[in-house]
Amino acid sequence: MIPTVTLPNGIKMPALGYGVFRMKDPLLCEEAVVQAIQCGYRLIDTAAAYENEEAVGRAIRRCGVPREELFVTTKLWITDTSYEGAKRGFARSMQRLGLEYLDLYLIHQPYNDYYGAWRTLEELYAAGKVRAIGVDNFTQDKLADLMYWNKVKPAVNLVECNAFFQREDDRLYMQSRNIQMQAWSPLAAGQGRLLENETLRAIAADHGKSVAQIVLRWLVQRNIVPLIKSGNPQRMQENLAVFDFSLTDAEMHRIAALDTGHTAFSPRSTGPAVEDFLRASSSYHV
Ligand SMILES: NC(=O)c1ccc[n+]([C@@H]2O[C@H](COP(=O)([O-])OP(=O)(O)OC[C@H]3O[C@@H](n4cnc5c(N)ncnc54)[C@H](OP(=O)(O)O)[C@@H]3O)[C@@H](O)[C@H]2O)c1
């Protein structure tokens, strides 16, 4: 059984989840989610922009695990990020997933009218249609501003985090404001040869574990909930086996020294980079 963390409103969320980004093939996605649930995952992370909510919904219906034992997250895409857009986006996601309620609904990106969208999320939460609401890819300044003007605080902020981009300052800020940090691309999606890193390999060898397991354990020990993707049943199993050992303080420090402070992907810190991203995001079929 995967341990849980408790969100600020008291609901329990699994301490590690299964993500389905880049799994667009409906049959492969459905099969992978069924396998993931059957091998023990309970948190399934999808998004309107992943274009696989229907496949995830089918997997949930045929996996053999009761709905209430699962924790399902989906996300509102940029083109629907406004007060009215969020109502439409939520209705479409729920229809595709075929679910009565959602466990966690996130604003996927801090662009467009996310204040308007947040009011809709607050209403969905008050109406019991979602058990928790949160945000994704929000920097500290955007989090602080959103919290200042709104009644319901984000329960979760999902951000990129891996051994090369550790975000300790962001983690401490979220912890101090009682926001649960989740990590996307915990293995940097294969970027930067993370799995070949010598420090990580040495620590893995000392524990008789894989590098992937060391990185996931390191996140869990920092109270961060990793969302990991694998289409391979053996690696799905491997990635779950991170709750039967601990890293020492010295090992945590050795991993801390690997931080580059930079994203493993294309940064979106300049105007032209954001413009390119927004142009591309408008073509998604959400
Ligand atoms: N909200 C956002 O902005 C955002 C952005 C990116 C990702 N995410 C979420 O985070 C999830 C995970 O991120 P991600 O898919 O980008 O990257 P990731 O989980 O860091 O890496 C996935 C890659 O690592 C491989 N892999 C998995 N387990 C492995 C292991 N034990 N040993 C060796 N290789 C392994 C997978 O290949 P195989 O499939 O062949 O095992 C896949 O190529 C996504 O699916 C999504 O739910 C969210």
The ligand as an SDF file (V2000), in Angstrom:
LIG
                    3D

 48 52  0  0  0  0  0  0  0  0999 V2000
    1.7300   19.5550  -15.2090 N   0  0  0  0  0  0  0  0  0  0  0  0
    2.7800   19.6290  -15.9650 C   0  0  0  0  0  0  0  0  0  0  0  0
    3.1480   20.7110  -16.4190 O   0  0  0  0  0  0  0  0  0  0  0  0
    3.4890   18.3620  -16.2610 C   0  0  0  0  0  0  0  0  0  0  0  0
    4.5750   18.3510  -17.1430 C   0  0  0  0  0  0  0  0  0  0  0  0
    5.2320   17.1500  -17.3610 C   0  0  0  0  0  0  0  0  0  0  0  0
    4.7980   16.0150  -16.6920 C   0  0  0  0  0  0  0  0  0  0  0  0
    3.7110   16.0430  -15.8410 N   0  0  0  0  0  0  0  0  0  0  0  0
    3.2360   14.8390  -15.0980 C   0  0  0  0  0  0  0  0  0  0  0  0
    4.3390   14.1220  -14.5690 O   0  0  0  0  0  0  0  0  0  0  0  0
    4.3270   12.7880  -15.0900 C   0  0  0  0  0  0  0  0  0  0  0  0
    5.7270   12.2460  -15.2320 C   0  0  0  0  0  0  0  0  0  0  0  0
    6.5250   13.1080  -16.0240 O   0  0  0  0  0  0  0  0  0  0  0  0
    7.2160   12.6580  -17.3870 P   0  0  0  0  0  0  0  0  0  0  0  0
    6.4370   11.5710  -17.9890 O   0  0  0  0  0  0  0  0  0  0  0  0
    7.4690   13.8970  -18.1800 O   0  0  0  0  0  0  0  0  0  0  0  0
    8.6660   12.1920  -16.9540 O   0  0  0  0  0  0  0  0  0  0  0  0
    9.3230   11.1390  -15.9150 P   0  0  0  0  0  0  0  0  0  0  0  0
    8.2760   10.4410  -15.1440 O   0  0  0  0  0  0  0  0  0  0  0  0
   10.4080   11.8750  -15.2320 O   0  0  0  0  0  0  0  0  0  0  0  0
   10.0410   10.1320  -16.8890 O   0  0  0  0  0  0  0  0  0  0  0  0
    9.3440    9.2480  -17.7040 C   0  0  0  0  0  0  0  0  0  0  0  0
   10.3810    8.5340  -18.5630 C   0  0  0  0  0  0  0  0  0  0  0  0
   11.2520    7.7750  -17.7320 O   0  0  0  0  0  0  0  0  0  0  0  0
   11.1790    6.3900  -18.0810 C   0  0  0  0  0  0  0  0  0  0  0  0
   11.1650    5.6090  -16.8360 N   0  0  0  0  0  0  0  0  0  0  0  0
   10.1710    5.5120  -15.9300 C   0  0  0  0  0  0  0  0  0  0  0  0
   10.5410    4.7420  -14.9030 N   0  0  0  0  0  0  0  0  0  0  0  0
   11.8130    4.3530  -15.1470 C   0  0  0  0  0  0  0  0  0  0  0  0
   12.7390    3.5630  -14.4340 C   0  0  0  0  0  0  0  0  0  0  0  0
   12.4370    2.9970  -13.2750 N   0  0  0  0  0  0  0  0  0  0  0  0
   13.9550    3.3620  -14.9870 N   0  0  0  0  0  0  0  0  0  0  0  0
   14.2770    3.9190  -16.1740 C   0  0  0  0  0  0  0  0  0  0  0  0
   13.4420    4.6980  -16.8830 N   0  0  0  0  0  0  0  0  0  0  0  0
   12.2170    4.9150  -16.3720 C   0  0  0  0  0  0  0  0  0  0  0  0
    9.9110    6.2250  -18.8720 C   0  0  0  0  0  0  0  0  0  0  0  0
   10.0730    5.2300  -19.8750 O   0  0  0  0  0  0  0  0  0  0  0  0
    9.1600    3.8900  -19.9060 P   0  0  0  0  0  0  0  0  0  0  0  0
    7.7420    4.3570  -20.0890 O   0  0  0  0  0  0  0  0  0  0  0  0
    9.6880    3.1560  -21.0890 O   0  0  0  0  0  0  0  0  0  0  0  0
    9.3790    3.1900  -18.6050 O   0  0  0  0  0  0  0  0  0  0  0  0
    9.7450    7.5920  -19.5360 C   0  0  0  0  0  0  0  0  0  0  0  0
   10.4970    7.6590  -20.7200 O   0  0  0  0  0  0  0  0  0  0  0  0
    3.5890   12.9520  -16.4320 C   0  0  0  0  0  0  0  0  0  0  0  0
    3.1590   11.7380  -16.9690 O   0  0  0  0  0  0  0  0  0  0  0  0
    2.4960   13.9040  -16.0440 C   0  0  0  0  0  0  0  0  0  0  0  0
    1.4490   13.2400  -15.3810 O   0  0  0  0  0  0  0  0  0  0  0  0
    3.0830   17.2110  -15.6230 C   0  0  0  0  0  0  0  0  0  0  0  0
  1  2  1  0
  2  3  2  0
  2  4  1  0
  4  5  1  0
  4 48  2  0
  5  6  2  0
  6  7  1  0
  7  8  2  0
  8  9  1  0
  8 48  1  0
  9 10  1  0
  9 46  1  0
 10 11  1  0
 11 12  1  0
 11 44  1  0
 12 13  1  0
 13 14  1  0
 14 15  2  0
 14 16  1  0
 14 17  1  0
 17 18  1  0
 18 19  2  0
 18 20  1  0
 18 21  1  0
 21 22  1  0
 22 23  1  0
 23 24  1  0
 23 42  1  0
 24 25  1  0
 25 26  1  0
 25 36  1  0
 26 27  1  0
 26 35  1  0
 27 28  2  0
 28 29  1  0
 29 30  1  0
 29 35  2  0
 30 31  1  0
 30 32  2  0
 32 33  1  0
 33 34  2  0
 34 35  1  0
 36 37  1  0
 36 42  1  0
 37 38  1  0
 38 39  2  0
 38 40  1  0
 38 41  1  0
 42 43  1  0
 44 45  1  0
 44 46  1  0
 46 47  1  0
M  CHG  2   8   1  16  -1
M  END
$$$$
